Amino acid sequence: MPVITPFRRSPRPSDDAPDDPGTPAAPGPAPLETLRTRLVHWRSWRTRHPRAALVVRRVTTAFSAILVLGSLLLPNTLVALEPNRFARIPGEAVVAAVLLLCLPRVPRLVAAALFGTALGALTVLNLLDMGFTEYLGRSFNLVLDWGLLDDAQSFVADAMGGAAATWAAVGAVVLAVLLLVLMALAAVRLGELLAAHRERAARGALMAATVWMTSAALGVQTFGVPVATTSASKAARAQAHRVVDTLRDEAAFAKEAKADRFGATPGDQLVPDLRGKDMIFTFIESYGRSAIEDPVMAPGVGRTLDASTESLAKAGFHARSGWLTSATYGGSSWLGHSTFLSGLWVDNQQRYRTVTSGDHLTLTKAFEKTGDWDTVGVMPGVQKTWPEADWYGLDKVYDAFDVGYRGPKFSWSTMPDQYALEAFQRLEHGRKRDRPLMAEVILTSSHQPWAPIPRMVGWDEVGDGSVYDGIEASGVKASDIITDSTRSKEEYGRSVQYSVTSLTQWLERYGTDDTVLVFLGDHQPLARVSGDGASRDVPVSIVAKDPKVLDAIDDWDWTEGLEPAKDAPVWPMSAFRDRFLTAYGSVPHPTGAGD
C-alpha cells in the first residue's frame, strides 16, 4: 500500500518545460535586444500603415516646429503675450538651421539636443518672469529667487488649500521637465528633417536669412511689430546680465551697508526729543497709493481715512501724511520693512541677508540703544524662527503662536488685525512699566488674496478669537475672487479699510498723551489690483497728541490728516530713517566702509 505524504504535490509538467528538471531556464532577452525588437516592430507598423505613419510624421513635425518657434518668440511678460508677437521671424531659428545643415550626423544630434534643452530652460525662465512681473513687479532673479517659490506654494496653500498647492507644485515641476525634454526632442526632429532634405532646406534657410536681414535693415513691421527679431537672444542676455549684476551688487552693497551716518552715535544722543514717548511703528500689509487713488478702491478707503482722521481729532490726536516709494512691489514685505527701518535700499533677498547679518543701525534698534525704552515686536505673520529680531533691536517678539489666538486663519493672515492689536494691548502696551515702550507691529489682514476679510467686533468681545469663527466661515472665498480683477480690487479696498479702522480705533481707545504712532504701507498690491505701470508709492502717517511731535516735522510739508495729498512729497523709503532721527534731535556720528 503506497504511503501518502500530506501537503506535498508533485510539480505538473508543462509542454515547454525542460526534460531535465535540474537544467536552468534560458535567460530572457537582453535590454538591447528588446529595444531592437520594438524598433523593428515600429518600422513594420509604418510599413503596414503608411498613411497613418505619414500623418504621425507630419503632426510630429508640425508640433515640433510650433514648439520651437513659439518658444523663440515667447515674451517674458503677460502684457506682451499677444498674437502679433508670433508673426515674426526669429533670427535664432535661421542661425540654428544653417548650423545644423553644416554638421555631420552625430554632432548635429548633440547640437540640436543642446539647443532644444537651452530653449526649454529659457522658456521656463520666461514663464517665471511672467509670474514674478505679475505679482512682484519685476523679473525672476536666477540667483536669488528660488527660495520665493517655496513662499508661493505656502501662499497657494493658504488661499486655495493644501491639495491645490501640492498639485500646483507637482504640475509646475512636470511642466518644466516636459518643456526641457520636448524641446530637445523637437529640435532633434527638426534637425533630422533638415538633413533629410538638405538641398531644399539650404535654399529655405538662405531665403529666410535674406528676408530677415532685409526686414531688419528696413524696419519692416507686421501687425505693429518688427518682422525680424532676436527676442530669445535678448532674453538670454538679460538673464545673464541679471546674474552678473546680482553678483556685483552683493559686494557693492556689503560695502555700502558699512557706511552709516548714525552708526557711531551714542545712545544718549539718539532721539532725545522723544524721551518718555511710547513709540509704535506699524506696517499695514499691501497698503499702497492705489488704495487711495484708484477709482474702484478710493471712495471707500477715502471715507475711512476721513472718518478716522475726524475720530482721532476728537480723541485729541492729529496726523501728518506723505508718500514713500517702496523698495518692493506686490509682495516680499520684509524688503519694505528693512528698507524703511535701516535707511538702505533693500530690494532683493541677497541685500536683505547682507544687511540683517551686519550691524547697520535700524530705526527700532536706535531706541534700544538708548537704554531708555523697552522694545517689542508683534509679528502675527511669523510662524518660524526669526533671528532678525536682534538686528531690529527687539527684546521680545510675539509671533503667530505667542498671542493666545484660538480663532480661524483668514487665508494667509493668521489672525485679524483687531485681535493682534488687542493682544498687543493686553501683553505689552497696557502693562505698567518703568520705561516707555517702542514696538514694531505688523498688520496682515490686508494680505492677498483679500478673502475672506475679518470685520470689526466690539473690543470687549475679541476674547481668544473664537468670535471670528462664524465671520471667517461666512466670508468670501479666495477662489471666488482670485482671477477677477474688479472683485479683487473691491475686496482689497475693504481689507485696507478694515486694517486702518482697527489701528485707529485701537489708538483712540488705548492711546495716551505720550503715544506716538507711525504707520505706513509696506508695498503696493500686485498689478492685477494696483494696475499695470502703477507706482511703488505707499502712504505714511505720523499721529500724536503732543503738538511738539508734529511741529518737529513742519518742514517736511506733509499733509494734515491721514490721507496724503496727491502732490505731497514723495521720498524713497530708505530716506525716512535719517530724516526721522534728525527731526527728533539725533546727532550724526558716521561710520564708514573702512571703519
C-alpha positions in Angstrom: 0.0 0.0 0.0 1.6 3.3 -1.0 2.4 5.9 1.6 0.6 9.3 1.1 2.5 12.4 2.3 0.2 15.2 3.3 0.6 18.8 1.9 3.0 17.8 -0.8 2.3 17.7 -4.5 4.4 16.7 -7.4 5.0 19.6 -9.9 2.8 19.4 -13.0 5.0 19.1 -16.1 4.4 21.7 -18.8 4.8 21.4 -22.5 7.8 23.7 -22.7 9.5 22.5 -19.5 13.0 21.1 -20.0 13.3 17.4 -19.9 15.8 17.7 -17.1 14.4 19.4 -14.1 17.8 20.4 -13.0 18.6 22.4 -16.2 18.4 26.1 -15.6 15.8 28.2 -17.6 17.1 30.1 -20.6 17.9 33.7 -19.8 15.4 36.4 -21.1 16.2 38.8 -23.9 18.8 41.5 -23.2 17.5 45.0 -22.9 19.3 46.0 -26.1 17.7 43.1 -27.9 14.3 44.2 -26.6 14.8 47.7 -27.9 15.8 46.4 -31.3 12.7 44.3 -31.4 10.5 47.2 -30.6 12.2 49.4 -33.3 11.6 46.6 -35.8 8.0 46.4 -34.7 7.5 50.1 -35.1 9.1 50.1 -38.6 7.0 47.3 -39.6 3.9 49.2 -38.4 4.9 52.1 -40.6 5.2 49.7 -43.5 1.8 48.1 -42.8 0.1 51.5 -42.2 1.8 54.0 -44.4 -0.9 56.7 -44.4 -1.2 56.7 -40.6 2.6 56.8 -40.3 2.7 59.8 -42.7 0.0 61.6 -40.6 2.0 60.9 -37.4 5.2 62.2 -39.0 3.6 65.4 -40.3 1.8 66.0 -37.0 5.1 65.4 -35.0 7.0 67.8 -37.4 4.3 70.5 -37.2 4.2 70.2 -33.4 8.0 70.4 -33.2 8.1 73.5 -35.4 5.3 75.2 -33.4 7.0 74.4 -30.1 10.4 75.7 -31.2 9.2 78.8 -33.0 6.7 79.6 -30.2 9.4 79.3 -27.6 11.8 81.5 -29.6 9.1 84.2 -29.9 7.6 83.9 -26.4 7.7 87.2 -24.5 8.5 87.3 -20.8 5.5 89.4 -19.7 1.8 88.7 -19.8 1.1 92.2 -21.2 3.2 91.4 -24.3 1.6 88.0 -24.8 -0.4 88.9 -27.9 -0.9 87.1 -31.3 1.2 89.6 -33.3 4.3 88.6 -31.3 4.2 85.3 -33.1 4.0 86.7 -36.6 7.8 87.3 -36.8 10.9 85.7 -38.0 13.3 84.7 -35.1 16.9 85.2 -36.2 18.0 82.4 -33.9 16.0 79.9 -35.9 17.8 80.9 -39.1 21.2 80.6 -37.5 20.4 77.3 -35.9 19.1 75.9 -39.2 22.3 76.9 -41.0 24.5 75.4 -38.2 22.6 72.1 -38.2 22.9 71.8 -42.0 26.7 72.1 -41.8 27.2 69.4 -39.2 27.7 65.7 -39.6 25.0 63.4 -38.1 26.4 62.8 -34.5 27.5 66.4 -33.9 24.2 67.6 -35.4 22.2 65.4 -32.9 24.2 66.7 -30.0 23.9 70.3 -31.1 20.2 70.0 -31.7 19.6 68.4 -28.3 21.6 71.1 -26.5 19.9 73.9 -28.4 16.5 72.5 -27.6 17.3 72.0 -23.9 18.6 75.6 -23.7 15.5 76.8 -25.4 13.4 74.8 -22.9 15.3 76.3 -20.0 14.8 79.8 -21.4 11.0 79.1 -21.8 10.8 78.1 -18.1 12.6 81.4 -17.2 10.3 83.4 -19.4 7.3 81.8 -17.7 8.8 82.6 -14.3 9.4 86.2 -15.4 5.7 86.4 -16.3 4.6 85.3 -12.8 7.1 87.5 -11.0 6.2 90.6 -13.1 2.5 90.0 -12.5 2.9 89.6 -8.7 6.1 91.4 -7.7 6.5 93.9 -10.5 9.9 92.6 -11.5 11.6 89.8 -13.4 12.7 86.5 -11.9 16.3 86.6 -10.5 18.1 83.3 -11.3 20.4 83.7 -8.4 18.1 84.9 -5.6 14.5 84.0 -6.2 14.4 80.2 -5.9 13.5 80.4 -2.2 10.4 82.6 -3.1 8.9 79.6 -4.9 8.5 78.0 -1.5 6.7 81.1 -0.3 4.5 80.9 -3.4 3.5 77.4 -2.6 2.6 78.4 1.0 0.5 81.2 -0.3 -1.4 78.9 -2.6 -1.9 76.5 0.3 -3.3 79.3 2.5 -5.5 80.7 -0.3 -6.7 77.5 -2.1 -5.9 74.6 0.2 -3.0 72.2 0.7 -4.1 69.8 -2.0 -4.2 72.6 -4.6 -0.8 73.8 -3.5 0.6 70.3 -3.9 -0.9 69.7 -7.3 0.3 73.2 -8.4 3.9 72.4 -7.3 3.8 69.0 -9.0 2.3 70.5 -12.1 5.0 73.2 -12.2 7.8 70.6 -11.9 6.2 68.3 -14.5 5.7 71.2 -16.9 9.4 72.3 -16.5 10.7 68.8 -17.1 8.4 68.3 -20.1 9.5 71.6 -21.6 13.1 70.6 -21.4 12.6 67.1 -22.8 10.0 68.0 -25.5 12.1 71.0 -26.7 15.2 68.8 -27.0 13.2 66.2 -29.0 11.6 68.8 -31.1 14.9 70.4 -32.0 16.4 66.9 -32.9 13.3 66.2 -35.0 13.7 69.4 -37.0 17.4 68.9 -37.4 16.9 65.5 -38.9 14.2 66.8 -41.2 16.6 69.5 -42.4 19.3 66.9 -43.1 16.9 64.6 -44.9 16.0 67.5 -47.3 19.4 69.2 -47.3 19.2 71.0 -50.6 15.7 72.4 -50.2 16.4 73.3 -46.5 19.6 75.2 -47.6 17.6 77.2 -50.1 14.9 77.9 -47.5 17.4 79.0 -44.9 19.0 81.3 -47.4 15.7 82.9 -48.3 14.8 83.2 -44.6 18.1 84.9 -43.9 17.6 87.3 -46.8 14.1 88.2 -45.6 15.3 88.6 -42.1 18.2 90.9 -42.9 16.2 93.0 -45.3 13.4 93.4 -42.7 15.9 94.3 -40.0 17.6 96.9 -42.3 14.4 98.5 -43.4 12.5 98.2 -40.2 9.6 96.2 -41.8 6.7 95.6 -39.5 3.6 93.4 -39.4 0.7 93.9 -37.1 2.7 96.7 -35.4 5.8 94.7 -34.5 9.1 94.2 -36.4 9.2 91.2 -38.7 12.9 90.5 -37.8 13.5 89.7 -34.2 16.1 88.2 -31.8 13.9 88.3 -28.8 15.2 84.9 -27.5 18.8 86.1 -27.6 17.9 89.3 -25.9 16.0 87.4 -23.1 19.0 85.1 -22.6 21.4 88.1 -22.4 19.0 89.8 -20.0 19.1 86.7 -17.7 22.9 86.6 -17.9 23.3 90.3 -17.2 21.0 89.9 -14.3 23.1 87.2 -12.8 26.3 89.2 -13.3 24.7 92.4 -11.9 23.5 90.4 -8.8 26.9 89.1 -8.0 28.5 92.5 -8.4 25.8 94.2 -6.4 26.4 91.8 -3.5 29.9 93.1 -3.0 29.0 96.8 -3.6 26.1 96.6 -1.1 28.1 95.0 1.6 30.4 98.0 1.4 27.5 100.4 1.3 25.9 98.8 4.4 29.1 99.5 6.5 28.7 103.3 6.0 26.1 104.7 8.4 25.5 108.3 9.3 24.3 107.4 12.8 26.3 104.2 13.2 28.6 105.5 16.0 26.1 107.9 17.7 26.0 107.3 21.4 22.7 106.2 22.9 22.1 109.4 24.8 22.3 111.3 21.5 19.7 109.3 19.7 16.0 110.6 19.5 16.4 112.8 22.6 13.2 114.7 21.7 11.1 111.6 22.0 12.2 110.6 25.5 9.2 109.4 27.5 7.0 108.6 24.5 5.6 105.3 23.6 6.7 104.8 20.0 4.6 102.4 17.8 5.9 101.7 14.3 3.1 99.8 12.3 3.2 98.3 8.8 -0.1 97.7 7.1 0.3 94.9 4.5 -0.1 96.0 0.9 -1.4 99.5 1.8 -0.4 101.3 -1.4 -1.1 104.5 -3.2 -3.6 102.7 -5.4 -5.9 102.2 -2.4 -6.2 106.0 -2.2 -6.3 106.9 -5.9 -7.8 104.0 -7.8 -11.5 104.8 -8.7 -12.7 101.3 -7.5 -11.0 101.4 -4.1 -10.6 105.1 -3.4 -14.1 106.1 -2.4 -14.3 103.5 0.4 -10.8 104.0 1.6 -11.1 107.8 1.4 -14.2 107.7 3.6 -12.4 105.5 6.1 -9.4 107.8 6.2 -11.6 110.9 6.6 -13.7 109.3 9.3 -10.6 108.1 11.2 -9.0 111.5 11.0 -12.1 113.1 12.5 -12.4 110.5 15.2 -8.8 110.8 16.2 -9.1 114.5 16.3 -12.0 114.2 18.7 -9.7 112.0 20.9 -7.0 114.7 20.8 -4.8 113.1 18.1 -3.6 114.8 15.0 -1.7 113.4 12.0 0.6 114.4 9.1 0.9 112.2 6.0 3.2 111.8 3.0 4.4 109.3 0.4 7.3 106.9 0.4 8.5 104.8 -2.6 8.8 101.2 -1.5 11.8 99.0 -2.4 9.4 96.2 -3.3 6.1 95.7 -5.0 3.3 93.1 -4.8 5.0 91.1 -2.1 8.2 90.4 -0.2 7.1 92.7 2.6 10.3 92.1 4.6 12.2 94.1 2.0 10.0 97.1 2.6 10.3 96.8 6.4 14.1 96.5 6.3 14.4 99.4 3.8 12.2 101.7 6.0 14.0 100.9 9.2 17.6 100.6 8.0 17.8 103.6 5.7 19.3 101.3 3.0 17.6 100.3 -0.3 16.9 96.6 0.3 15.3 95.5 -2.9 16.3 91.8 -3.1 17.0 88.8 -0.9 20.7 89.0 -1.1 20.7 92.6 0.2 18.4 91.5 2.9 20.7 88.7 4.0 23.7 91.1 3.9 22.2 93.9 5.9 20.5 91.7 8.5 23.7 89.8 9.2 25.6 93.1 9.9 25.3 95.8 12.5 23.8 98.7 10.4 21.6 100.7 12.8 17.9 100.3 12.4 15.4 102.8 13.5 13.9 100.4 16.0 17.4 99.5 17.3 18.1 103.1 17.9 15.5 103.1 20.6 17.0 100.0 22.2 20.5 101.6 22.0 19.4 104.5 24.2 18.6 102.1 27.0 15.5 104.2 27.8 12.9 102.0 26.0 11.5 98.5 26.3 11.4 97.2 22.7 8.9 94.5 21.4 7.7 93.2 18.1 4.2 91.9 17.3 4.6 89.7 14.2 1.4 87.6 13.6 2.8 86.6 10.2 5.9 85.0 11.6 5.4 81.2 12.1 9.0 80.0 12.4 12.3 81.1 13.9 13.0 84.7 13.2 16.7 85.6 14.0 16.3 89.1 12.5 14.8 90.2 15.9 18.3 91.0 17.2 19.1 93.2 14.2 15.9 95.1 14.6 16.7 95.6 18.3 13.6 93.8 19.7 13.9 92.5 23.2 10.8 90.4 22.9 8.9 89.2 19.8 5.3 87.9 19.8 4.8 85.6 16.7 1.7 83.9 15.5 1.8 81.3 18.4 2.5 83.7 21.3 -0.6 85.8 21.5 -3.2 83.2 22.6 -5.2 83.2 19.4 -7.8 80.4 19.1 -9.8 81.6 16.1 -9.6 80.7 12.4 -7.0 81.8 9.8 -8.2 84.3 7.3 -6.5 82.9 4.2 -2.8 83.8 4.5 -3.4 86.0 7.6 -3.1 84.0 10.8 -5.4 86.3 12.8 -7.4 89.5 12.3 -5.6 92.9 12.9 -8.1 93.8 15.6 -7.1 90.7 17.6 -3.4 91.3 17.1 -3.7 94.9 18.4 -5.9 93.8 21.4 -3.3 91.2 22.2 -0.5 93.8 22.0 -2.5 95.9 24.4 -3.0 93.0 26.8 0.5 91.7 26.7 2.6 94.9 26.5 1.1 98.3 25.9 -1.4 98.1 28.7 1.1 96.9 31.3 2.6 99.2 33.9 6.3 99.6 33.2 9.3 101.6 34.4 10.3 102.7 30.9 8.3 103.7 27.8 7.6 101.2 25.1 8.9 101.0 21.5 7.0 98.5 19.4 7.1 97.3 15.8 3.7 95.9 14.8 2.9 94.1 11.5 -0.8 94.0 10.5 -1.6 91.3 8.0 -5.4 91.3 7.3 -4.8 93.2 4.1 -2.5 90.5 2.7 -3.6 89.0 -0.6 -5.8 87.2 -1.7 -8.1 89.5 0.4 -10.7 86.9 1.0 -12.2 86.2 3.5 -11.8 89.5 5.3 -12.5 89.9 9.1 -14.9 92.5 10.3 -14.8 94.7 13.4 -16.3 93.3 16.6 -16.7 95.0 19.9 -13.2 95.4 21.5 -14.6 93.7 24.7 -15.8 90.8 22.6 -12.4 89.9 21.0 -11.6 87.3 23.7 -9.4 84.4 22.4 -10.5 84.9 18.8 -13.3 82.3 18.7 -15.7 85.1 17.9 -14.2 85.1 14.4 -15.3 81.5 13.5 -18.6 82.5 12.0 -17.1 85.6 10.3 -14.5 83.5 8.5 -16.9 80.8 7.6 -19.4 83.2 6.0 -16.8 85.3 4.2 -15.9 85.5 0.5 -13.8 82.5 -0.6 -10.4 83.3 -2.1 -11.2 81.0 -5.1 -14.1 83.3 -6.0 -12.1 86.4 -6.5 -8.5 85.4 -7.2 -8.9 85.6 -11.0 -11.4 88.5 -11.0 -9.5 91.8 -11.1 -12.6 94.0 -10.2 -13.7 91.8 -7.3 -10.1 91.6 -6.1 -9.9 95.4 -6.1 -13.1 95.7 -4.2 -12.1 93.2 -1.6 -8.6 94.7 -1.3 -10.1 98.1 -0.6 -12.3 96.6 2.1 -9.3 94.9 3.7 -7.4 98.2 3.8 -10.4 99.9 5.4 -10.5 97.1 8.0 -6.8 97.5 8.8 -6.9 101.3 9.1 -10.1 101.1 11.2 -8.6 98.5 13.5 -5.4 100.6 14.1 -7.1 104.0 14.5 -9.8 102.6 16.8 -7.0 101.0 18.9 -5.3 104.3 19.2 -8.5 106.1 20.1 -9.2 103.5 22.8 -5.8 102.9 24.3 -3.6 105.8 23.2 -2.3 108.3 25.8 -0.8 111.8 25.8 2.6 110.1 25.2 1.7 107.7 22.4 3.3 108.4 19.0 2.2 106.2 16.1 4.0 105.9 12.8 2.2 103.7 10.3 2.6 103.0 6.6 2.1 100.5 3.9 5.0 98.2 3.1 4.3 98.0 -0.7 1.6 98.3 -3.4 -0.6 95.3 -4.1 0.1 93.2 -7.2 -0.5 94.6 -10.7 -3.9 92.8 -11.0 -5.1 95.3 -8.4 -2.8 98.3 -8.5 -2.8 98.3 -12.3 -0.1 98.0 -14.9 2.5 100.7 -14.6 1.4 101.7 -11.1 4.0 103.5 -8.9 5.6 101.9 -5.9 4.4 104.7 -3.6 2.8 103.9 -0.2 1.2 106.3 2.3 2.9 107.1 5.6 1.5 108.9 8.6 2.7 110.2 12.0 0.0 110.5 14.7 0.4 112.1 18.1 -1.4 114.1 20.8 1.7 116.2 21.8 1.9 119.1 19.3 5.7 119.2 19.6 5.9 115.8 17.9 4.2 117.1 14.7 5.9 120.6 15.0 9.3 118.8 14.6 8.3 117.8 11.1 6.8 121.0 9.9 9.5 121.4 7.2 8.5 118.0 5.7 5.5 119.7 4.1 3.3 116.6 4.8 -0.5 116.8 4.5 -2.7 117.3 7.6 -4.7 114.2 8.3 -4.4 110.5 7.4 -4.7 110.9 3.6 -1.7 112.4 1.9 -2.4 114.9 -0.9 -1.6 113.8 -4.4 1.2 116.4 -4.6 2.6 115.7 -1.1 6.3 115.0 -1.1 7.5 111.6 -2.3 10.7 110.2 -0.7 12.5 106.9 -1.2 11.5 104.7 1.7 15.2 104.4 2.5 15.3 108.2 3.3 12.9 108.0 6.2 15.2 106.7 8.9 17.8 109.6 8.7 15.0 112.3 8.3 13.2 110.9 11.4 16.3 110.6 13.5 17.4 114.2 12.6 13.9 115.6 13.2 13.9 114.3 16.8 17.3 115.6 17.8 19.7 112.7 16.9 23.3 113.7 16.4 25.2 112.1 13.5 28.3 110.2 14.2 29.1 108.4 11.0 30.8 105.1 10.4 32.5 104.4 7.1 33.2 101.5 4.9 36.7 101.4 6.2 35.7 101.5 9.9 
